[in-house]
């Protein structure tokens, strides 16, 4: 990863990523972050666009982390 890619990253998005990763649920994540579920979804989209990666995959049991092979 280049320094330029990290330079333009909003660090609040990393906190959001961490909470969603731990909770595997948008609603619970939004409650912990004190923001609405649509705001969580929008910020995940920002991260996906920033890193050009899906990051999370929605499953019947919540969200799973996409692992690049």
PDB file of N, H, CA, C and O in Angstrom:
ATOM      1  N   UNK A   1       0.846  -1.171   0.000  1.00  0.00           N
ATOM      2  CA  UNK A   1       0.000   0.000   0.000  1.00  0.00           C
ATOM      3  C   UNK A   1       0.893   1.236   0.000  1.00  0.00           C
ATOM      4  O   UNK A   1       1.901   1.301   0.704  1.00  0.00           O
ATOM      5  N   UNK A   2       0.502   2.192  -0.791  1.00  0.00           N
ATOM      6  H   UNK A   2      -0.317   2.140  -1.363  1.00  0.00           H
ATOM      7  CA  UNK A   2       1.315   3.393  -0.886  1.00  0.00           C
ATOM      8  C   UNK A   2       0.968   4.383   0.209  1.00  0.00           C
ATOM      9  O   UNK A   2      -0.135   4.374   0.754  1.00  0.00           O
ATOM     10  N   UNK A   3       1.935   5.240   0.520  1.00  0.00           N
ATOM     11  H   UNK A   3       2.831   5.248   0.077  1.00  0.00           H
ATOM     12  CA  UNK A   3       1.705   6.267   1.535  1.00  0.00           C
ATOM     13  C   UNK A   3       0.591   7.216   1.122  1.00  0.00           C
ATOM     14  O   UNK A   3      -0.163   7.693   1.970  1.00  0.00           O
ATOM     15  N   UNK A   4       0.479   7.495  -0.176  1.00  0.00           N
ATOM     16  H   UNK A   4       1.092   7.107  -0.865  1.00  0.00           H
ATOM     17  CA  UNK A   4      -0.563   8.401  -0.664  1.00  0.00           C
ATOM     18  C   UNK A   4      -1.956   7.876  -0.331  1.00  0.00           C
ATOM     19  O   UNK A   4      -2.849   8.655   0.005  1.00  0.00           O
ATOM     20  N   UNK A   5      -2.143   6.587  -0.420  1.00  0.00           N
ATOM     21  H   UNK A   5      -1.418   5.954  -0.693  1.00  0.00           H
ATOM     22  CA  UNK A   5      -3.455   6.001  -0.121  1.00  0.00           C
ATOM     23  C   UNK A   5      -3.811   6.176   1.348  1.00  0.00           C
ATOM     24  O   UNK A   5      -4.970   6.426   1.680  1.00  0.00           O
ATOM     25  N   UNK A   6      -2.834   6.049   2.221  1.00  0.00           N
ATOM     26  H   UNK A   6      -1.893   5.846   1.952  1.00  0.00           H
ATOM     27  CA  UNK A   6      -3.081   6.233   3.651  1.00  0.00           C
ATOM     28  C   UNK A   6      -3.190   7.702   4.023  1.00  0.00           C
ATOM     29  O   UNK A   6      -3.887   8.057   4.973  1.00  0.00           O
ATOM     30  N   UNK A   7      -2.511   8.544   3.286  1.00  0.00           N
ATOM     31  H   UNK A   7      -1.944   8.256   2.514  1.00  0.00           H
ATOM     32  CA  UNK A   7      -2.511   9.973   3.575  1.00  0.00           C
ATOM     33  C   UNK A   7      -3.917  10.573   3.484  1.00  0.00           C
ATOM     34  O   UNK A   7      -4.261  11.472   4.251  1.00  0.00           O
ATOM     35  N   UNK A   8      -4.704  10.088   2.571  1.00  0.00           N
ATOM     36  H   UNK A   8      -4.424   9.358   1.948  1.00  0.00           H
ATOM     37  CA  UNK A   8      -6.044  10.629   2.341  1.00  0.00           C
ATOM     38  C   UNK A   8      -7.144   9.872   3.076  1.00  0.00           C
ATOM     39  O   UNK A   8      -8.327  10.122   2.845  1.00  0.00           O
ATOM     40  N   UNK A   9      -6.773   8.962   3.947  1.00  0.00           N
ATOM     41  H   UNK A   9      -5.813   8.759   4.136  1.00  0.00           H
ATOM     42  CA  UNK A   9      -7.761   8.141   4.643  1.00  0.00           C
ATOM     43  C   UNK A   9      -8.244   8.823   5.919  1.00  0.00           C
ATOM     44  O   UNK A   9      -7.441   9.276   6.736  1.00  0.00           O
ATOM     45  N   UNK A  10      -9.544   8.891   6.079  1.00  0.00           N
ATOM     46  H   UNK A  10     -10.196   8.524   5.416  1.00  0.00           H
ATOM     47  CA  UNK A  10     -10.154   9.398   7.309  1.00  0.00           C
ATOM     48  C   UNK A  10      -9.979   8.331   8.386  1.00  0.00           C
ATOM     49  O   UNK A  10     -10.529   7.237   8.257  1.00  0.00           O
ATOM     50  N   UNK A  11      -9.240   8.621   9.423  1.00  0.00           N
ATOM     51  H   UNK A  11      -8.793   9.509   9.528  1.00  0.00           H
ATOM     52  CA  UNK A  11      -8.942   7.625  10.455  1.00  0.00           C
ATOM     53  C   UNK A  11     -10.179   7.171  11.225  1.00  0.00           C
ATOM     54  O   UNK A  11     -10.177   6.094  11.821  1.00  0.00           O
ATOM     55  N   UNK A  12     -11.218   7.974  11.216  1.00  0.00           N
ATOM     56  H   UNK A  12     -11.220   8.849  10.732  1.00  0.00           H
ATOM     57  CA  UNK A  12     -12.477   7.553  11.852  1.00  0.00           C
ATOM     58  C   UNK A  12     -13.051   6.327  11.156  1.00  0.00           C
ATOM     59  O   UNK A  12     -13.762   5.533  11.772  1.00  0.00           O
ATOM     60  N   UNK A  13     -12.743   6.173   9.872  1.00  0.00           N
ATOM     61  H   UNK A  13     -12.165   6.818   9.372  1.00  0.00           H
ATOM     62  CA  UNK A  13     -13.232   5.009   9.141  1.00  0.00           C
ATOM     63  C   UNK A  13     -12.570   3.725   9.632  1.00  0.00           C
ATOM     64  O   UNK A  13     -13.165   2.650   9.553  1.00  0.00           O
ATOM     65  N   UNK A  14     -11.349   3.831  10.134  1.00  0.00           N
ATOM     66  H   UNK A  14     -10.865   4.704  10.198  1.00  0.00           H
ATOM     67  CA  UNK A  14     -10.687   2.642  10.672  1.00  0.00           C
ATOM     68  C   UNK A  14     -11.351   2.182  11.966  1.00  0.00           C
ATOM     69  O   UNK A  14     -11.459   0.984  12.229  1.00  0.00           O
ATOM     70  N   UNK A  15     -11.793   3.143  12.766  1.00  0.00           N
ATOM     71  H   UNK A  15     -11.706   4.116  12.552  1.00  0.00           H
ATOM     72  CA  UNK A  15     -12.534   2.796  13.982  1.00  0.00           C
ATOM     73  C   UNK A  15     -13.838   2.101  13.600  1.00  0.00           C
ATOM     74  O   UNK A  15     -14.206   1.091  14.199  1.00  0.00           O
ATOM     75  N   UNK A  16     -14.525   2.635  12.616  1.00  0.00           N
ATOM     76  H   UNK A  16     -14.226   3.456  12.129  1.00  0.00           H
ATOM     77  CA  UNK A  16     -15.764   2.038  12.141  1.00  0.00           C
ATOM     78  C   UNK A  16     -15.505   0.620  11.642  1.00  0.00           C
ATOM     79  O   UNK A  16     -16.257  -0.299  11.968  1.00  0.00           O
ATOM     80  N   UNK A  17     -14.452   0.437  10.859  1.00  0.00           N
ATOM     81  H   UNK A  17     -13.841   1.183  10.594  1.00  0.00           H
ATOM     82  CA  UNK A  17     -14.110  -0.893  10.361  1.00  0.00           C
ATOM     83  C   UNK A  17     -13.908  -1.864  11.521  1.00  0.00           C
ATOM     84  O   UNK A  17     -14.411  -2.987  11.491  1.00  0.00           O
ATOM     85  N   UNK A  18     -13.180  -1.434  12.528  1.00  0.00           N
ATOM     86  H   UNK A  18     -12.771  -0.522  12.552  1.00  0.00           H
ATOM     87  CA  UNK A  18     -12.891  -2.280  13.675  1.00  0.00           C
ATOM     88  C   UNK A  18     -14.169  -2.710  14.391  1.00  0.00           C
ATOM     89  O   UNK A  18     -14.318  -3.878  14.749  1.00  0.00           O
ATOM     90  N   UNK A  19     -15.082  -1.778  14.598  1.00  0.00           N
ATOM     91  H   UNK A  19     -14.961  -0.829  14.306  1.00  0.00           H
ATOM     92  CA  UNK A  19     -16.334  -2.094  15.298  1.00  0.00           C
ATOM     93  C   UNK A  19     -17.187  -3.045  14.465  1.00  0.00           C
ATOM     94  O   UNK A  19     -17.729  -4.012  15.000  1.00  0.00           O
ATOM     95  N   UNK A  20     -17.315  -2.785  13.170  1.00  0.00           N
ATOM     96  H   UNK A  20     -16.875  -1.999  12.736  1.00  0.00           H
ATOM     97  CA  UNK A  20     -18.109  -3.668  12.308  1.00  0.00           C
ATOM     98  C   UNK A  20     -17.464  -5.056  12.253  1.00  0.00           C
ATOM     99  O   UNK A  20     -18.160  -6.072  12.267  1.00  0.00           O
ATOM    100  N   UNK A  21     -16.152  -5.090  12.190  1.00  0.00           N
ATOM    101  H   UNK A  21     -15.587  -4.265  12.179  1.00  0.00           H
ATOM    102  CA  UNK A  21     -15.430  -6.367  12.178  1.00  0.00           C
ATOM    103  C   UNK A  21     -15.716  -7.167  13.455  1.00  0.00           C
ATOM    104  O   UNK A  21     -15.939  -8.376  13.392  1.00  0.00           O
ATOM    105  N   UNK A  22     -15.709  -6.508  14.587  1.00  0.00           N
ATOM    106  H   UNK A  22     -15.528  -5.526  14.637  1.00  0.00           H
ATOM    107  CA  UNK A  22     -15.946  -7.195  15.858  1.00  0.00           C
ATOM    108  C   UNK A  22     -17.399  -7.601  16.024  1.00  0.00           C
ATOM    109  O   UNK A  22     -17.684  -8.699  16.502  1.00  0.00           O
ATOM    110  N   UNK A  23     -18.319  -6.734  15.639  1.00  0.00           N
ATOM    111  H   UNK A  23     -18.088  -5.841  15.251  1.00  0.00           H
ATOM    112  CA  UNK A  23     -19.741  -6.985  15.862  1.00  0.00           C
ATOM    113  C   UNK A  23     -20.382  -7.850  14.785  1.00  0.00           C
ATOM    114  O   UNK A  23     -21.319  -8.599  15.063  1.00  0.00           O
ATOM    115  N   UNK A  24     -19.882  -7.748  13.563  1.00  0.00           N
ATOM    116  H   UNK A  24     -19.122  -7.139  13.338  1.00  0.00           H
ATOM    117  CA  UNK A  24     -20.447  -8.474  12.424  1.00  0.00           C
ATOM    118  C   UNK A  24     -21.928  -8.141  12.210  1.00  0.00           C
ATOM    119  O   UNK A  24     -22.694  -8.955  11.693  1.00  0.00           O
ATOM    120  N   UNK A  25     -22.313  -6.927  12.620  1.00  0.00           N
ATOM    121  H   UNK A  25     -21.692  -6.266  13.041  1.00  0.00           H
ATOM    122  CA  UNK A  25     -23.714  -6.518  12.549  1.00  0.00           C
ATOM    123  C   UNK A  25     -23.773  -5.000  12.447  1.00  0.00           C
ATOM    124  O   UNK A  25     -23.197  -4.299  13.278  1.00  0.00           O
ATOM    125  N   UNK A  26     -24.474  -4.482  11.422  1.00  0.00           N
ATOM    126  H   UNK A  26     -24.942  -5.052  10.747  1.00  0.00           H
ATOM    127  CA  UNK A  26     -24.531  -3.032  11.224  1.00  0.00           C
ATOM    128  C   UNK A  26     -25.320  -2.322  12.316  1.00  0.00           C
ATOM    129  O   UNK A  26     -24.919  -1.255  12.782  1.00  0.00           O
ATOM    130  N   UNK A  27     -26.437  -2.909  12.723  1.00  0.00           N
ATOM    131  H   UNK A  27     -26.762  -3.776  12.345  1.00  0.00           H
ATOM    132  CA  UNK A  27     -27.261  -2.246  13.733  1.00  0.00           C
ATOM    133  C   UNK A  27     -26.524  -2.128  15.067  1.00  0.00           C
ATOM    134  O   UNK A  27     -26.514  -1.060  15.678  1.00  0.00           O
ATOM    135  N   UNK A  28     -25.908  -3.225  15.520  1.00  0.00           N
ATOM    136  H   UNK A  28     -25.917  -4.093  15.024  1.00  0.00           H
ATOM    137  CA  UNK A  28     -25.145  -3.171  16.778  1.00  0.00           C
ATOM    138  C   UNK A  28     -23.960  -2.219  16.651  1.00  0.00           C
ATOM    139  O   UNK A  28     -23.640  -1.484  17.586  1.00  0.00           O
ATOM    140  N   UNK A  29     -23.316  -2.238  15.498  1.00  0.00           N
ATOM    141  H   UNK A  29     -23.576  -2.834  14.738  1.00  0.00           H
ATOM    142  CA  UNK A  29     -22.186  -1.327  15.266  1.00  0.00           C
ATOM    143  C   UNK A  29     -22.636   0.117  15.339  1.00  0.00           C
ATOM    144  O   UNK A  29     -21.966   0.956  15.941  1.00  0.00           O
ATOM    145  N   UNK A  30     -23.770   0.405  14.726  1.00  0.00           N
ATOM    146  H   UNK A  30     -24.315  -0.277  14.237  1.00  0.00           H
ATOM    147  CA  UNK A  30     -24.265   1.786  14.734  1.00  0.00           C
ATOM    148  C   UNK A  30     -24.604   2.238  16.152  1.00  0.00           C
ATOM    149  O   UNK A  30     -24.377   3.394  16.510  1.00  0.00           O
ATOM    150  N   UNK A  31     -25.142   1.334  16.952  1.00  0.00           N
ATOM    151  H   UNK A  31     -25.326   0.395  16.661  1.00  0.00           H
ATOM    152  CA  UNK A  31     -25.452   1.682  18.345  1.00  0.00           C
ATOM    153  C   UNK A  31     -24.188   1.983  19.141  1.00  0.00           C
ATOM    154  O   UNK A  31     -24.154   2.926  19.931  1.00  0.00           O
ATOM    155  N   UNK A  32     -23.159   1.184  18.932  1.00  0.00           N
ATOM    156  H   UNK A  32     -23.186   0.418  18.290  1.00  0.00           H
ATOM    157  CA  UNK A  32     -21.897   1.408  19.643  1.00  0.00           C
ATOM    158  C   UNK A  32     -21.196   2.690  19.193  1.00  0.00           C
ATOM    159  O   UNK A  32     -20.522   3.349  19.985  1.00  0.00           O
ATOM    160  N   UNK A  33     -21.360   3.033  17.920  1.00  0.00           N
ATOM    161  H   UNK A  33     -21.907   2.497  17.277  1.00  0.00           H
ATOM    162  CA  UNK A  33     -20.709   4.224  17.366  1.00  0.00           C
ATOM    163  C   UNK A  33     -21.578   5.484  17.492  1.00  0.00           C
ATOM    164  O   UNK A  33     -21.132   6.587  17.176  1.00  0.00           O
ATOM    165  N   UNK A  34     -22.815   5.308  17.956  1.00  0.00           N
ATOM    166  H   UNK A  34     -23.176   4.412  18.213  1.00  0.00           H
ATOM    167  CA  UNK A  34     -23.768   6.417  18.094  1.00  0.00           C
ATOM    168  C   UNK A  34     -24.037   7.114  16.765  1.00  0.00           C
ATOM    169  O   UNK A  34     -24.121   8.340  16.696  1.00  0.00           O
ATOM    170  N   UNK A  35     -24.171   6.306  15.708  1.00  0.00           N
ATOM    171  H   UNK A  35     -24.102   5.310  15.764  1.00  0.00           H
ATOM    172  CA  UNK A  35     -24.569   6.828  14.394  1.00  0.00           C
ATOM    173  C   UNK A  35     -25.637   5.903  13.828  1.00  0.00           C
ATOM    174  O   UNK A  35     -25.826   4.797  14.334  1.00  0.00           O
ATOM    175  N   UNK A  36     -26.324   6.329  12.806  1.00  0.00           N
ATOM    176  H   UNK A  36     -26.171   7.228  12.395  1.00  0.00           H
ATOM    177  CA  UNK A  36     -27.410   5.535  12.230  1.00  0.00           C
ATOM    178  C   UNK A  36     -26.855   4.381  11.380  1.00  0.00           C
ATOM    179  O   UNK A  36     -25.738   4.468  10.871  1.00  0.00           O
ATOM    180  N   UNK A  37     -27.638   3.299  11.226  1.00  0.00           N
ATOM    181  H   UNK A  37     -28.546   3.229  11.640  1.00  0.00           H
ATOM    182  CA  UNK A  37     -27.205   2.200  10.356  1.00  0.00           C
ATOM    183  C   UNK A  37     -26.895   2.654   8.918  1.00  0.00           C
ATOM    184  O   UNK A  37     -25.923   2.178   8.331  1.00  0.00           O
ATOM    185  N   UNK A  38     -27.703   3.568   8.335  1.00  0.00           N
ATOM    186  H   UNK A  38     -28.493   3.954   8.812  1.00  0.00           H
ATOM    187  CA  UNK A  38     -27.327   4.039   6.994  1.00  0.00           C
ATOM    188  C   UNK A  38     -25.973   4.756   6.972  1.00  0.00           C
ATOM    189  O   UNK A  38     -25.249   4.674   5.980  1.00  0.00           O
ATOM    190  N   UNK A  39     -25.630   5.455   8.050  1.00  0.00           N
ATOM    191  H   UNK A  39     -26.219   5.522   8.856  1.00  0.00           H
ATOM    192  CA  UNK A  39     -24.329   6.129   8.111  1.00  0.00           C
ATOM    193  C   UNK A  39     -23.193   5.100   8.166  1.00  0.00           C
ATOM    194  O   UNK A  39     -22.141   5.296   7.559  1.00  0.00           O
ATOM    195  N   UNK A  40     -23.416   4.008   8.897  1.00  0.00           N
ATOM    196  H   UNK A  40     -24.271   3.849   9.390  1.00  0.00           H
ATOM    197  CA  UNK A  40     -22.414   2.938   8.937  1.00  0.00           C
ATOM    198  C   UNK A  40     -22.226   2.367   7.531  1.00  0.00           C
ATOM    199  O   UNK A  40     -21.100   2.182   7.069  1.00  0.00           O
ATOM    200  N   UNK A  41     -23.328   2.098   6.872  1.00  0.00           N
ATOM    201  H   UNK A  41     -24.243   2.249   7.248  1.00  0.00           H
ATOM    202  CA  UNK A  41     -23.278   1.552   5.518  1.00  0.00           C
ATOM    203  C   UNK A  41     -22.561   2.500   4.550  1.00  0.00           C
ATOM    204  O   UNK A  41     -21.742   2.061   3.742  1.00  0.00           O
ATOM    205  N   UNK A  42     -22.864   3.774   4.633  1.00  0.00           N
ATOM    206  H   UNK A  42     -23.529   4.130   5.290  1.00  0.00           H
ATOM    207  CA  UNK A  42     -22.215   4.761   3.763  1.00  0.00           C
ATOM    208  C   UNK A  42     -20.712   4.821   4.020  1.00  0.00           C
ATOM    209  O   UNK A  42     -19.922   4.933   3.083  1.00  0.00           O
ATOM    210  N   UNK A  43     -20.325   4.746   5.275  1.00  0.00           N
ATOM    211  H   UNK A  43     -20.967   4.654   6.036  1.00  0.00           H
ATOM    212  CA  UNK A  43     -18.899   4.798   5.606  1.00  0.00           C
ATOM    213  C   UNK A  43     -18.168   3.526   5.194  1.00  0.00           C
ATOM    214  O   UNK A  43     -16.998   3.583   4.816  1.00  0.00           O
ATOM    215  N   UNK A  44     -18.836   2.390   5.261  1.00  0.00           N
ATOM    216  H   UNK A  44     -19.787   2.344   5.568  1.00  0.00           H
ATOM    217  CA  UNK A  44     -18.238   1.159   4.748  1.00  0.00           C
ATOM    218  C   UNK A  44     -18.029   1.300   3.241  1.00  0.00           C
ATOM    219  O   UNK A  44     -17.008   0.865   2.708  1.00  0.00           O
ATOM    220  N   UNK A  45     -18.993   1.906   2.563  1.00  0.00           N
ATOM    221  H   UNK A  45     -19.823   2.259   2.996  1.00  0.00           H
ATOM    222  CA  UNK A  45     -18.845   2.144   1.126  1.00  0.00           C
ATOM    223  C   UNK A  45     -17.647   3.039   0.833  1.00  0.00           C
ATOM    224  O   UNK A  45     -16.931   2.821  -0.145  1.00  0.00           O
ATOM    225  N   UNK A  46     -17.428   4.040   1.672  1.00  0.00           N
ATOM    226  H   UNK A  46     -18.010   4.217   2.466  1.00  0.00           H
ATOM    227  CA  UNK A  46     -16.250   4.901   1.504  1.00  0.00           C
ATOM    228  C   UNK A  46     -14.967   4.084   1.624  1.00  0.00           C
ATOM    229  O   UNK A  46     -14.036   4.259   0.837  1.00  0.00           O
ATOM    230  N   UNK A  47     -14.922   3.191   2.614  1.00  0.00           N
ATOM    231  H   UNK A  47     -15.678   3.049   3.253  1.00  0.00           H
ATOM    232  CA  UNK A  47     -13.742   2.336   2.781  1.00  0.00           C
ATOM    233  C   UNK A  47     -13.566   1.401   1.591  1.00  0.00           C
ATOM    234  O   UNK A  47     -12.449   1.195   1.115  1.00  0.00           O
ATOM    235  N   UNK A  48     -14.667   0.838   1.117  1.00  0.00           N
ATOM    236  H   UNK A  48     -15.574   1.006   1.505  1.00  0.00           H
ATOM    237  CA  UNK A  48     -14.595  -0.054  -0.049  1.00  0.00           C
ATOM    238  C   UNK A  48     -14.032   0.683  -1.256  1.00  0.00           C
ATOM    239  O   UNK A  48     -13.179   0.165  -1.976  1.00  0.00           O
ATOM    240  N   UNK A  49     -14.515   1.879  -1.460  1.00  0.00           N
ATOM    241  H   UNK A  49     -15.208   2.300  -0.875  1.00  0.00           H
ATOM    242  CA  UNK A  49     -14.025   2.674  -2.592  1.00  0.00           C
ATOM    243  C   UNK A  49     -12.568   3.072  -2.393  1.00  0.00           C
ATOM    244  O   UNK A  49     -11.776   3.032  -3.335  1.00  0.00           O
ATOM    245  N   UNK A  50     -12.221   3.447  -1.194  1.00  0.00           N
ATOM    246  H   UNK A  50     -12.864   3.480  -0.429  1.00  0.00           H
ATOM    247  CA  UNK A  50     -10.859   3.891  -0.916  1.00  0.00           C
ATOM    248  C   UNK A  50      -9.846   2.772  -1.185  1.00  0.00           C
ATOM    249  O   UNK A  50      -8.805   3.002  -1.801  1.00  0.00           O
ATOM    250  N   UNK A  51     -10.162   1.571  -0.722  1.00  0.00           N
ATOM    251  H   UNK A  51     -11.008   1.385  -0.222  1.00  0.00           H
ATOM    252  CA  UNK A  51      -9.242   0.450  -0.874  1.00  0.00           C
ATOM    253  C   UNK A  51      -9.546  -0.413  -2.094  1.00  0.00           C
ATOM    254  O   UNK A  51      -8.834  -1.379  -2.370  1.00  0.00           O
ATOM    255  N   UNK A  52     -10.602  -0.063  -2.822  1.00  0.00           N
ATOM    256  H   UNK A  52     -11.180   0.722  -2.598  1.00  0.00           H
ATOM    257  CA  UNK A  52     -11.015  -0.832  -4.002  1.00  0.00           C
ATOM    258  C   UNK A  52     -11.139  -2.317  -3.652  1.00  0.00           C
ATOM    259  O   UNK A  52     -10.559  -3.185  -4.304  1.00  0.00           O
ATOM    260  N   UNK A  53     -11.921  -2.575  -2.592  1.00  0.00           N
ATOM    261  H   UNK A  53     -12.393  -1.870  -2.062  1.00  0.00           H
ATOM    262  CA  UNK A  53     -12.078  -3.929  -2.067  1.00  0.00           C
ATOM    263  C   UNK A  53     -13.450  -4.043  -1.408  1.00  0.00           C
ATOM    264  O   UNK A  53     -13.967  -3.057  -0.882  1.00  0.00           O
ATOM    265  N   UNK A  54     -14.034  -5.224  -1.432  1.00  0.00           N
ATOM    266  H   UNK A  54     -13.614  -6.024  -1.859  1.00  0.00           H
ATOM    267  CA  UNK A  54     -15.343  -5.437  -0.800  1.00  0.00           C
ATOM    268  C   UNK A  54     -15.290  -5.319   0.718  1.00  0.00           C
ATOM    269  O   UNK A  54     -16.249  -4.850   1.330  1.00  0.00           O
ATOM    270  N   UNK A  55     -14.202  -5.732   1.330  1.00  0.00           N
ATOM    271  H   UNK A  55     -13.423  -6.113   0.833  1.00  0.00           H
ATOM    272  CA  UNK A  55     -13.972  -5.712   2.770  1.00  0.00           C
ATOM    273  C   UNK A  55     -14.898  -6.656   3.531  1.00  0.00           C
ATOM    274  O   UNK A  55     -14.422  -7.588   4.179  1.00  0.00           O
ATOM    275  N   UNK A  56     -16.201  -6.435   3.467  1.00  0.00           N
ATOM    276  H   UNK A  56     -16.587  -5.677   2.940  1.00  0.00           H
ATOM    277  CA  UNK A  56     -17.169  -7.274   4.165  1.00  0.00           C
ATOM    278  C   UNK A  56     -18.127  -7.894   3.160  1.00  0.00           C
ATOM    279  O   UNK A  56     -18.461  -7.291   2.141  1.00  0.00           O
ATOM    280  N   UNK A  57     -18.559  -9.102   3.465  1.00  0.00           N
ATOM    281  H   UNK A  57     -18.289  -9.592   4.294  1.00  0.00           H
ATOM    282  CA  UNK A  57     -19.561  -9.777   2.652  1.00  0.00           C
ATOM    283  C   UNK A  57     -20.745 -10.091   3.552  1.00  0.00           C
ATOM    284  O   UNK A  57     -20.583 -10.666   4.628  1.00  0.00           O
ATOM    285  N   UNK A  58     -21.932  -9.712   3.108  1.00  0.00           N
ATOM    286  H   UNK A  58     -22.063  -9.244   2.234  1.00  0.00           H
ATOM    287  CA  UNK A  58     -23.127  -9.956   3.904  1.00  0.00           C
ATOM    288  C   UNK A  58     -23.503 -11.439   3.823  1.00  0.00           C
ATOM    289  O   UNK A  58     -23.578 -12.021   2.741  1.00  0.00           O
ATOM    290  N   UNK A  59     -23.735 -12.026   4.987  1.00  0.00           N
ATOM    291  H   UNK A  59     -23.674 -11.553   5.866  1.00  0.00           H
ATOM    292  CA  UNK A  59     -24.156 -13.427   5.076  1.00  0.00           C
ATOM    293  C   UNK A  59     -25.460 -13.486   5.864  1.00  0.00           C
ATOM    294  O   UNK A  59     -25.942 -12.469   6.363  1.00  0.00           O
ATOM    295  N   UNK A  60     -26.020 -14.675   5.969  1.00  0.00           N
ATOM    296  H   UNK A  60     -25.629 -15.501   5.563  1.00  0.00           H
ATOM    297  CA  UNK A  60     -27.263 -14.824   6.736  1.00  0.00           C
ATOM    298  C   UNK A  60     -27.041 -14.595   8.227  1.00  0.00           C
ATOM    299  O   UNK A  60     -27.990 -14.316   8.959  1.00  0.00           O
ATOM    300  N   UNK A  61     -25.797 -14.709   8.680  1.00  0.00           N
ATOM    301  H   UNK A  61     -25.026 -14.936   8.085  1.00  0.00           H
ATOM    302  CA  UNK A  61     -25.481 -14.529  10.096  1.00  0.00           C
ATOM    303  C   UNK A  61     -24.845 -13.173  10.382  1.00  0.00           C
ATOM    304  O   UNK A  61     -24.323 -12.958  11.476  1.00  0.00           O
ATOM    305  N   UNK A  62     -24.880 -12.268   9.427  1.00  0.00           N
ATOM    306  H   UNK A  62     -25.304 -12.443   8.539  1.00  0.00           H
ATOM    307  CA  UNK A  62     -24.274 -10.956   9.624  1.00  0.00           C
ATOM    308  C   UNK A  62     -23.256 -10.681   8.538  1.00  0.00           C
ATOM    309  O   UNK A  62     -23.458 -11.049   7.380  1.00  0.00           O
ATOM    310  N   UNK A  63     -22.178 -10.044   8.903  1.00  0.00           N
ATOM    311  H   UNK A  63     -22.013  -9.745   9.843  1.00  0.00           H
ATOM    312  CA  UNK A  63     -21.130  -9.712   7.954  1.00  0.00           C
ATOM    313  C   UNK A  63     -19.911 -10.570   8.213  1.00  0.00           C
ATOM    314  O   UNK A  63     -19.558 -10.864   9.355  1.00  0.00           O
ATOM    315  N   UNK A  64     -19.280 -10.961   7.125  1.00  0.00           N
ATOM    316  H   UNK A  64     -19.567 -10.723   6.197  1.00  0.00           H
ATOM    317  CA  UNK A  64     -18.035 -11.708   7.225  1.00  0.00           C
ATOM    318  C   UNK A  64     -16.956 -10.878   6.533  1.00  0.00           C
ATOM    319  O   UNK A  64     -17.243 -10.095   5.628  1.00  0.00           O
ATOM    320  N   UNK A  65     -15.760 -11.055   6.957  1.00  0.00           N
ATOM    321  H   UNK A  65     -15.527 -11.691   7.692  1.00  0.00           H
ATOM    322  CA  UNK A  65     -14.651 -10.306   6.367  1.00  0.00           C
ATOM    323  C   UNK A  65     -14.195 -11.024   5.113  1.00  0.00           C
ATOM    324  O   UNK A  65     -14.014 -12.242   5.106  1.00  0.00           O
ATOM    325  N   UNK A  66     -14.015 -10.262   4.068  1.00  0.00           N
ATOM    326  H   UNK A  66     -14.162  -9.273   4.073  1.00  0.00           H
ATOM    327  CA  UNK A  66     -13.512 -10.820   2.824  1.00  0.00           C
ATOM    328  C   UNK A  66     -12.002 -10.958   2.952  1.00  0.00           C
ATOM    329  O   UNK A  66     -11.308  -9.995   3.275  1.00  0.00           O
ATOM    330  N   UNK A  67     -11.502 -12.152   2.698  1.00  0.00           N
ATOM    331  H   UNK A  67     -12.066 -12.935   2.435  1.00  0.00           H
ATOM    332  CA  UNK A  67     -10.069 -12.395   2.763  1.00  0.00           C
ATOM    333  C   UNK A  67      -9.543 -12.515   1.349  1.00  0.00           C
ATOM    334  O   UNK A  67     -10.012 -13.331   0.556  1.00  0.00           O
ATOM    335  N   UNK A  68      -8.563 -11.687   1.052  1.00  0.00           N
ATOM    336  H   UNK A  68      -8.182 -11.023   1.697  1.00  0.00           H
ATOM    337  CA  UNK A  68      -7.935 -11.729  -0.271  1.00  0.00           C
ATOM    338  C   UNK A  68      -6.953 -12.874  -0.333  1.00  0.00           C
ATOM    339  O   UNK A  68      -6.139 -13.060   0.571  1.00  0.00           O
ATOM    340  N   UNK A  69      -7.034 -13.643  -1.407  1.00  0.00           N
ATOM    341  H   UNK A  69      -7.696 -13.492  -2.142  1.00  0.00           H
ATOM    342  CA  UNK A  69      -6.083 -14.749  -1.559  1.00  0.00           C
ATOM    343  C   UNK A  69      -4.982 -14.413  -2.530  1.00  0.00           C
ATOM    344  O   UNK A  69      -4.099 -15.236  -2.771  1.00  0.00           O
TER     345      UNK A  69
END
